[in-house]
Amino acid sequence: MPSAWSRFSCQACSHACATTDMLPLISDALGLTERENEVICGILRGLSTKELAQSLFISPYTIQDHLKSIFVKTGVNSRRELIWQLHSKYSLSP
């Protein structure tokens, strides 16, 4: 099954998110879900929790739950740390 990153056009961003060939590998290695990928795309674009929730048609509390799951899977404790890790460790840019 192809990763969500490999064909990713984020609903939250309404455009292609990141286009790096590494994204499918990173997503699979971390065990991220398609929805978690959508949340990450929104974070990389600077969307707030409220904006993400509205664009994905889910509750802000659900966004927070996705963020907690992403933080556990990636070993970070904040959005800022997540962005830093994606940019520095994996050389990703939005």
DSSP file (Angstrom, degrees, kcal/mol; ACC not computed):
  #  RESIDUE AA STRUCTURE BP1 BP2  ACC     N-H-->O    O-->H-N    N-H-->O    O-->H-N    TCO  KAPPA ALPHA  PHI   PSI    X-CA   Y-CA   Z-CA
    1    1 A M              0   0    0      0, 0.0     2,-0.1     0, 0.0     0, 0.0   0.000 360.0 360.0 360.0 128.0    0.0    0.0    0.0
    2    2 A P        -     0   0    0      0, 0.0     2,-0.0     0, 0.0     5,-0.0  -0.382 360.0-108.9 -69.8 146.6    1.5    3.4   -1.0
    3    3 A S    >>  -     0   0    0      1,-0.1     4,-0.6    -2,-0.1     3,-0.5  -0.344  21.1-118.5 -70.0 154.2    2.1    5.9    1.8
    4    4 A A  G >4 S+     0   0    0      1,-0.2     3,-0.6    28,-0.2    -1,-0.1   0.811 113.1  61.8 -62.3 -29.8   -0.1    8.9    2.0
    5    5 A W  G >4 S+     0   0    0      1,-0.2     3,-1.4     2,-0.2    -1,-0.2   0.866  93.5  62.4 -65.2 -35.6    3.1   11.1    1.5
    6    6 A S  G <4 S+     0   0    0     -3,-0.5    -1,-0.2     1,-0.3    -2,-0.2   0.750 121.0  21.6 -67.7 -23.1    3.8    9.6   -1.9
    7    7 A R  G << S+     0   0    0     -3,-0.6     2,-0.5    -4,-0.6    -1,-0.3  -0.013  93.6 156.0-126.7  27.4    0.5   10.9   -3.4
    8    8 A F    <   +     0   0    0     -3,-1.4     9,-0.8    10,-0.2     2,-0.4  -0.438  16.9 159.6 -77.3 115.8    0.0   13.6   -0.9
    9    9 A S  E     -A   16   0A   0     -2,-0.5     7,-0.2     7,-0.2     2,-0.1  -0.904  41.4-134.6-124.6 100.8   -2.1   16.6   -1.7
   10   10 A C  E  >> -A   15   0A   0      5,-1.0     4,-2.5    -2,-0.4     5,-0.7  -0.319  11.5-152.8 -68.4 127.5   -3.1   17.9    1.7
   11   11 A Q  T  45S+     0   0    0      1,-0.2    -1,-0.2     2,-0.2    27,-0.0   0.878  98.6  55.7 -61.3 -37.7   -6.7   18.8    2.3
   12   12 A A  T  45S+     0   0    0      1,-0.2    -1,-0.2    26,-0.1    44,-0.1   0.824 119.9  30.0 -66.2 -30.5   -5.6   21.3    5.0
   13   13 A C  T  45S-     0   0    0     -3,-0.3    -2,-0.2     2,-0.2    -1,-0.2   0.657  92.9-141.8-102.2 -20.1   -3.2   23.1    2.6
   14   14 A S  T  <5S+     0   0    0     -4,-2.5     2,-0.3     1,-0.2    -3,-0.2   0.786  75.1  66.9  55.9  33.5   -5.2   22.5   -0.7
   15   15 A H  E   <S-A   10   0A   0     -5,-0.7    -5,-1.0     0, 0.0    -2,-0.2  -0.955 103.3 -63.2-160.4 172.1   -1.9   21.9   -2.6
   16   16 A A  E     -A    9   0A   0     -2,-0.3    -7,-0.2    -7,-0.2     3,-0.1  -0.444  48.7-157.6 -63.5 132.7    0.9   19.5   -2.7
   17   17 A C        -     0   0    0     -9,-0.8     2,-0.3     1,-0.3    -1,-0.1   0.880  61.2 -10.8 -78.9 -98.3    2.7   19.5    0.6
   18   18 A A        -     0   0    0    -13,-0.1    -1,-0.3     2,-0.1   -10,-0.2  -0.814  52.9-162.6-105.7 148.0    6.3   18.3    0.5
   19   19 A T        +     0   0    0     -2,-0.3     2,-0.2    74,-0.3    -1,-0.1   0.140  40.6 133.8-118.1  20.1    7.6   16.6   -2.6
   20   20 A T    >   -     0   0    0     73,-0.2     3,-1.1     1,-0.1    -2,-0.1  -0.464  57.7-135.0 -73.5 141.0   10.7   14.9   -1.2
   21   21 A D  T 3  S+     0   0    0      1,-0.2     4,-0.5    -2,-0.2    -1,-0.1   0.713 102.7  65.5 -65.5 -20.1   11.3   11.2   -2.2
   22   22 A M  T 3> S+     0   0    0      1,-0.2     4,-2.6     2,-0.1     3,-0.3   0.703  78.3  84.4 -75.3 -20.0   12.1   10.5    1.5
   23   23 A L  H <> S+     0   0    0     -3,-1.1     4,-2.9     1,-0.2     5,-0.3   0.876  87.0  50.3 -57.2 -44.2    8.6   11.3    2.7
   24   24 A P  H  > S+     0   0    0      0, 0.0     4,-2.3     0, 0.0    -1,-0.2   0.911 113.6  47.5 -60.8 -38.3    7.1    7.8    2.0
   25   25 A L  H  > S+     0   0    0     -4,-0.5     4,-2.6    -3,-0.3    -2,-0.2   0.917 113.4  46.9 -66.6 -43.5   10.1    6.2    3.8
   26   26 A I  H  X S+     0   0    0     -4,-2.6     4,-2.3     2,-0.2     5,-0.2   0.939 113.4  48.6 -63.3 -47.8    9.8    8.6    6.8
   27   27 A S  H  X>S+     0   0    0     -4,-2.9     5,-2.1    -5,-0.2     4,-1.0   0.923 115.3  43.8 -59.3 -46.9    6.0    8.1    7.1
   28   28 A D  H  <5S+     0   0    0     -4,-2.3     3,-0.4    -5,-0.3    -1,-0.2   0.913 112.9  51.8 -65.8 -42.8    6.3    4.3    6.9
   29   29 A A  H  <5S+     0   0    0     -4,-2.6    -1,-0.2     1,-0.2    -2,-0.2   0.860 114.9  41.9 -64.1 -35.8    9.2    4.2    9.3
   30   30 A L  H  <5S-     0   0    0     -4,-2.3    -1,-0.2    -5,-0.2    -2,-0.2   0.592 107.7-124.7 -87.2 -11.3    7.4    6.3   11.9
   31   31 A G  T  <5 +     0   0    0     -4,-1.0     2,-0.2    -3,-0.4    -3,-0.2   0.852  46.1 172.6  71.0  35.4    4.1    4.5   11.4
   32   32 A L      < -     0   0    0     -5,-2.1   -28,-0.2    -6,-0.2    -1,-0.2  -0.529  25.6-132.3 -79.2 142.4    2.2    7.7   10.6
   33   33 A T     >  -     0   0    0     -2,-0.2     4,-2.1     1,-0.1     5,-0.1  -0.406  26.7-105.9 -84.5 167.6   -1.4    7.5    9.5
   34   34 A E  H  > S+     0   0    0      1,-0.2     4,-1.9     2,-0.2     5,-0.1   0.907 122.8  50.1 -59.9 -42.1   -2.8    9.4    6.5
   35   35 A R  H  > S+     0   0    0      1,-0.2     4,-2.3     2,-0.2    -1,-0.2   0.894 107.7  52.9 -66.1 -39.2   -4.6   11.8    8.8
   36   36 A E  H  > S+     0   0    0      1,-0.2     4,-2.5     2,-0.2    -1,-0.2   0.886 107.7  52.7 -62.2 -37.3   -1.4   12.4   10.8
   37   37 A N  H  X S+     0   0    0     -4,-2.1     4,-2.4     2,-0.2    -2,-0.2   0.895 107.7  50.9 -62.7 -40.4    0.3   13.2    7.6
   38   38 A E  H  X S+     0   0    0     -4,-1.9     4,-2.0     2,-0.2    -2,-0.2   0.898 110.1  49.7 -64.1 -40.4   -2.4   15.8    6.8
   39   39 A V  H  X S+     0   0    0     -4,-2.3     4,-2.3     2,-0.2    -2,-0.2   0.925 110.3  50.2 -64.2 -44.5   -1.9   17.3   10.2
   40   40 A I  H  X S+     0   0    0     -4,-2.5     4,-2.8     1,-0.2    -2,-0.2   0.908 107.8  53.7 -60.8 -42.1    1.8   17.5    9.7
   41   41 A C  H  X S+     0   0    0     -4,-2.4     4,-1.4     1,-0.2    -1,-0.2   0.929 109.7  47.9 -58.2 -45.6    1.3   19.2    6.4
   42   42 A G  H  <>S+     0   0    0     -4,-2.0     5,-2.7     1,-0.2     4,-0.3   0.887 110.8  51.2 -62.6 -39.5   -0.9   21.8    8.0
   43   43 A I  H ><5S+     0   0    0     -4,-2.3     3,-1.6     1,-0.2    -2,-0.2   0.922 107.5  52.5 -63.4 -44.3    1.7   22.4   10.7
   44   44 A L  H 3<5S+     0   0    0     -4,-2.8    -1,-0.2     1,-0.3    -2,-0.2   0.800 108.8  51.5 -62.7 -27.3    4.5   22.8    8.2
   45   45 A R  T 3<5S-     0   0    0     -4,-1.4    -1,-0.3    -5,-0.2    -2,-0.2   0.462 120.4-111.0 -87.8  -2.1    2.3   25.4    6.5
   46   46 A G  T < 5 +     0   0    0     -3,-1.6    -3,-0.2    -4,-0.3     2,-0.1   0.660  59.1 160.0  85.4  16.6    1.8   27.3    9.8
   47   47 A L      < -     0   0    0     -5,-2.7    -1,-0.2    -6,-0.1     2,-0.1  -0.465  35.7-127.0 -73.2 144.1   -1.9   26.5   10.4
   48   48 A S     >  -     0   0    0     -2,-0.1     4,-2.7     1,-0.1     5,-0.2  -0.311  29.2-101.1 -78.8 170.1   -3.3   26.8   13.9
   49   49 A T  H  > S+     0   0    0      1,-0.2     4,-2.6     2,-0.2     5,-0.2   0.921 125.2  49.3 -58.2 -44.4   -5.2   24.0   15.6
   50   50 A K  H  > S+     0   0    0      2,-0.2     4,-2.3     1,-0.2    -1,-0.2   0.917 111.6  47.8 -63.0 -44.3   -8.4   25.8   14.8
   51   51 A E  H  > S+     0   0    0      2,-0.2     4,-2.4     1,-0.2    -2,-0.2   0.899 112.6  49.2 -64.5 -41.1   -7.5   26.3   11.2
   52   52 A L  H  X S+     0   0    0     -4,-2.7     4,-2.2     2,-0.2    -2,-0.2   0.936 110.7  50.3 -61.6 -46.7   -6.5   22.6   10.8
   53   53 A A  H  X>S+     0   0    0     -4,-2.6     5,-2.2    -5,-0.2     4,-0.7   0.916 112.4  46.8 -59.4 -44.8   -9.7   21.4   12.4
   54   54 A Q  H ><5S+     0   0    0     -4,-2.3     3,-0.5     1,-0.2    -1,-0.2   0.911 113.3  47.6 -64.5 -42.8  -11.8   23.6   10.1
   55   55 A S  H 3<5S+     0   0    0     -4,-2.4    -1,-0.2     1,-0.2    -2,-0.2   0.803 118.3  40.6 -72.0 -27.9   -9.9   22.5    7.0
   56   56 A L  H 3<5S-     0   0    0     -4,-2.2    -1,-0.2    -5,-0.2    -2,-0.2   0.406 107.9-123.8 -99.0   1.1  -10.1   18.8    7.9
   57   57 A F  T <<5S+     0   0    0     -4,-0.7     2,-0.3    -3,-0.5    -3,-0.2   0.889  72.2 112.8  58.1  44.0  -13.7   19.0    9.1
   58   58 A I  S   <S-     0   0    0     -5,-2.2    -1,-0.2    -6,-0.2    -2,-0.2  -0.881  72.9 -83.1-135.9 170.2  -12.8   17.6   12.6
   59   59 A S     >  -     0   0    0     -2,-0.3     4,-1.8     1,-0.1     3,-0.4  -0.383  30.5-123.7 -72.8 148.2  -12.8   18.9   16.1
   60   60 A P  H  > S+     0   0    0      0, 0.0     4,-2.2     0, 0.0    -1,-0.1   0.831 115.4  58.8 -57.8 -30.9   -9.8   20.9   17.5
   61   61 A Y  H  > S+     0   0    0      2,-0.2     4,-2.0     1,-0.2     5,-0.1   0.861 102.8  51.3 -66.8 -34.9   -9.7   18.3   20.2
   62   62 A T  H  > S+     0   0    0     -3,-0.4     4,-2.4     2,-0.2    -1,-0.2   0.884 107.3  53.0 -68.7 -37.9   -9.2   15.6   17.6
   63   63 A I  H  X S+     0   0    0     -4,-1.8     4,-2.7     2,-0.2    -2,-0.2   0.932 108.3  50.9 -59.5 -45.0   -6.4   17.6   16.1
   64   64 A Q  H  X S+     0   0    0     -4,-2.2     4,-2.4     1,-0.2    -2,-0.2   0.889 108.8  51.3 -60.8 -39.2   -4.8   17.7   19.5
   65   65 A D  H  X S+     0   0    0     -4,-2.0     4,-2.0     2,-0.2    -1,-0.2   0.911 110.3  48.8 -63.8 -41.9   -5.2   13.9   19.8
   66   66 A H  H  X S+     0   0    0     -4,-2.4     4,-2.7     1,-0.2    -2,-0.2   0.911 110.3  52.0 -62.6 -42.1   -3.4   13.5   16.4
   67   67 A L  H  X S+     0   0    0     -4,-2.7     4,-2.9     2,-0.2    -2,-0.2   0.915 107.6  51.4 -61.7 -43.1   -0.7   15.8   17.5
   68   68 A K  H  X S+     0   0    0     -4,-2.4     4,-2.1     1,-0.2    -1,-0.2   0.921 111.9  47.3 -58.9 -43.5   -0.1   13.8   20.7
   69   69 A S  H  X S+     0   0    0     -4,-2.0     4,-2.5     2,-0.2    -2,-0.2   0.907 112.3  49.3 -64.5 -42.9    0.1   10.7   18.6
   70   70 A I  H  X S+     0   0    0     -4,-2.7     4,-2.3     1,-0.2     6,-0.2   0.913 109.8  52.0 -62.1 -43.5    2.5   12.3   16.2
   71   71 A F  H  X>S+     0   0    0     -4,-2.9     5,-1.7     1,-0.2     4,-1.4   0.905 111.2  47.0 -61.7 -42.0    4.7   13.6   19.0
   72   72 A V  H  <5S+     0   0    0     -4,-2.1     3,-0.3     1,-0.2    -1,-0.2   0.940 114.1  46.9 -63.8 -47.1    4.9   10.1   20.5
   73   73 A K  H  <5S+     0   0    0     -4,-2.5    -2,-0.2     1,-0.2    -1,-0.2   0.816 120.1  38.5 -66.4 -31.5    5.8    8.5   17.2
   74   74 A T  H  <5S-     0   0    0     -4,-2.3    -1,-0.2    -5,-0.2    -2,-0.2   0.549 106.4-122.4 -98.1  -8.9    8.4   11.1   16.3
   75   75 A G  T  <5 +     0   0    0     -4,-1.4     2,-0.2     1,-0.3    -3,-0.2   0.810  68.8 123.1  73.9  30.5    9.9   11.5   19.8
   76   76 A V      < -     0   0    0     -5,-1.7    -1,-0.3    -6,-0.2    -2,-0.1  -0.709  53.4-150.2-117.6 171.8    9.2   15.2   20.1
   77   77 A N  S    S+     0   0    0     -2,-0.2     2,-0.3     1,-0.2     3,-0.1   0.409  72.8  25.1-122.0  -1.1    7.3   17.3   22.6
   78   78 A S  S  > S-     0   0    0      1,-0.1     4,-2.1    -7,-0.1    -1,-0.2  -0.978  75.8-106.8-156.7 165.5    6.1   20.3   20.6
   79   79 A R  H  > S+     0   0    0     -2,-0.3     4,-2.9     2,-0.2     5,-0.2   0.917 119.6  53.7 -60.6 -44.4    5.2   21.6   17.2
   80   80 A R  H  > S+     0   0    0      1,-0.2     4,-2.4     2,-0.2    -1,-0.2   0.913 109.5  47.0 -58.9 -44.2    8.3   23.6   17.1
   81   81 A E  H  > S+     0   0    0      2,-0.2     4,-2.6     1,-0.2    -1,-0.2   0.877 111.2  52.5 -65.7 -38.2   10.4   20.5   17.8
   82   82 A L  H  X S+     0   0    0     -4,-2.1     4,-2.6     2,-0.2    -2,-0.2   0.940 111.0  46.3 -61.7 -48.4    8.6   18.5   15.2
   83   83 A I  H  X S+     0   0    0     -4,-2.9     4,-2.5     1,-0.2     5,-0.2   0.922 112.5  50.7 -61.3 -44.6    9.2   21.1   12.5
   84   84 A W  H  X S+     0   0    0     -4,-2.4     4,-3.3    -5,-0.2     5,-0.5   0.925 111.1  48.7 -58.9 -45.1   12.9   21.4   13.5
   85   85 A Q  H  X>S+     0   0    0     -4,-2.6     4,-1.9     1,-0.2     5,-1.1   0.926 112.2  47.7 -62.9 -44.7   13.2   17.6   13.3
   86   86 A L  H  <5S+     0   0    0     -4,-2.6     6,-2.3     3,-0.2     4,-0.4   0.891 118.7  40.8 -64.1 -38.8   11.6   17.4    9.9
   87   87 A H  H  X5S+     0   0    0     -4,-2.5     4,-0.5     4,-0.2    -2,-0.2   0.927 126.4  30.7 -75.9 -45.0   13.7   20.2    8.6
   88   88 A S  H  <5S+     0   0    0     -4,-3.3    -3,-0.2    -5,-0.2    -2,-0.2   0.926 126.2  37.2 -84.0 -45.4   17.1   19.3   10.1
   89   89 A K  T  <5S+     0   0    0     -4,-1.9    -3,-0.2    -5,-0.5    -2,-0.1   0.886 134.6  22.3 -75.3 -39.1   17.0   15.6   10.4
   90   90 A Y  T  4<S-     0   0    0     -5,-1.1    -1,-0.2    -4,-0.4    -3,-0.2   0.418  96.2-127.2-111.1  -0.2   15.2   14.8    7.1
   91   91 A S     <  +     0   0    0     -4,-0.5     2,-0.3    -6,-0.3    -4,-0.2   0.876  52.7 158.8  55.2  41.8   15.9   18.1    5.2
   92   92 A L        -     0   0    0     -6,-2.3    -1,-0.2    -9,-0.1    -2,-0.1  -0.706  20.9-174.5 -95.5 147.3   12.2   18.6    4.4
   93   93 A S              0   0    0     -2,-0.3   -74,-0.3   -76,-0.0   -73,-0.2  -0.986 360.0 360.0-136.2 149.6   10.7   21.9    3.5
   94   94 A P              0   0    0      0, 0.0    -2,-0.0     0, 0.0   -50,-0.0   0.501 360.0 360.0 -67.4 360.0    7.1   22.8    3.0
